[in-house]
Amino acid sequence: MTQVLITVDELAEAMLSDRPPVVLDVRWQLGDDRGHEHYRDGHLPGAVFVDLDAELADPPSPERGRHPLPDLNAMQAAASRWGIDNTSRVVVYDDIGNLAAARAWWLLRWAGLAEVLMLDGGLGAWRDAGFRLSRGDATPRAGSVALRGGQMPVADIDEVAATDALVLDARAVERFRGEVEPVDPRAGHIPGAVSAPTAANLDGNQRFRSKEELRDRFTALGVRDGDPVITYCGSGVNAAHQVAALEIAGFDGATLFPGSWSQWSSDPERPAATGE
């Protein structure tokens, strides 16, 4: 199984090694556009700020959703600015249990990087361990990475509509039920999907639950070894966290639906279910 997480102590040791990782700060949250400001107020030493909206997605559209997969050439240019080479180790983090940073983890894996890890517990774990923070903006050296794309499974909207796979909805349960819908055109969920909020992947310290706990969680939701699973959320961000949690649990190969509910609900021809 590919390693998904790195602990604070492991990262601190790696930073002092002869092959320090590229560290990316992916501070982003729905309804809060001040990620760069939060980063400048305090971040891991040497970490580079990544703008999720601008660098980890193409511009939004009803046809593709709120966070379409980015153009590969644009992403390669961004990854080079962050200081990434083909052989780089990369560590990503945020301050919300990696719910945003998982987007960078998944995209860089999709783009062909072999060693991409999430800092378990994120900024809070680093701070709680007593390690120092830096302020302002880091200035990374230029990298020379060559990305190739297509290295993680992806489903488009028609494939999701026709699938026999288990479809997991990573949004909060009230959005799944159609009780509220704060951002997308219609409330509800993809017919046949199962509610599996990403918040349940984490413990009270914003760390991923153990492999055993996650495996029990997904097994109860109907996940079985070798059977196909598709994950979606509002716009393809939290769904990447679900892919990571499934991988930690030992269920490899989950497929991401990047357009997610933002794309599905924008098409009036697509049915929407409500309730459980």
Secondary structure by P-SEA (a helix, b strand, c coil): cccccccaaaaaaaaacccccbbbbbcccccccaaaaaaaacccccbbbbcccccccccccccccccccccaaaaaaaaaaacccccbbbbbbcccccccaaaaaaaaaaacccbbbcccccaaaaaaabbbbbccbbbbcccccccccccbbbbcaaaaaacccbbbbcccccccccccccccccccccccbbbbbcccccccccccccaaaaaaaaaaacccccbbbbbbcccaaaaaaaaaaaaaacccbbbbccccaaaaaacccbbbbccc
